[in-house]
């Protein structure tokens, strides 16, 4: 069953010439792909957020205890 939003888009598309419909479809494909990619990134970040918070907590603790040393970027 199509949502109201989909039905609205279909009605709008039906008023356009076929060549324009093809252009709109290409734009929609790109736009939807971007949205899906953003959702994947958001989900990946949510899944790692607690680990990042814990790592930051440990780093602050090590700095406070004098156990941390500046990073030597030449060794990366």
ABEGO torsion letter per residue (X at the ends): XBBAAAAAAAAAAAABBAAAAAAAAAAAAAAAAAAAAAAAAAAAAAAAAAAAAAAAAAAAAAAAAGABBBBBAAAX
